Amino acid sequence: MSEFLKRFGEDVGPLFSDLERRTRETLDLTAKVRRVLAENEKEHLISAAYDEDTLVLTTDSAAWASRLRYVQEQLLNALREQGETQGSKIRVRVGARGG
C-alpha cells in the first residue's frame, strides 16, 4: 500500500467510525420511538435524533407532524418509561423519505 493511501486511511478511518456510530444511534432511537407510537403514527416517522436536549422527529407529512406535536407530552412520558431520559422537549419537522 502506498504511503498516501496509508495516511488517507488513518485520516478518514475515525471519521467513518464516527459516522457509523451516529447512524446506529439514530436508527436505534428511531426504533425506540416507533415502539411507543400508535400503529398509524409509526408508519409516518422517518427518523428521530437528538439536538442537545431536544428530540427531533421527522415525519413524512405536515398532517402527521401536527399529530405528533399534539401527543408530544404523552410521547415523552412513554419514552421516559422505556428508559429514554435525554430529551426534555420535542421538535417535529417534515422531511422526505430517502428513495
PyMOL commands that set and color helices and strands:
alter all, ss='L'
color gray80, all
select helices_A, chain A and resi 3-36+39-42+62-70+72-81
alter helices_A, ss='H'
color red, helices_A
select strands_A, chain A and resi 45-51+54-59+89-94
alter strands_A, ss='S'
color yellow, strands_A
deselect
rebuild
show_as cartoon
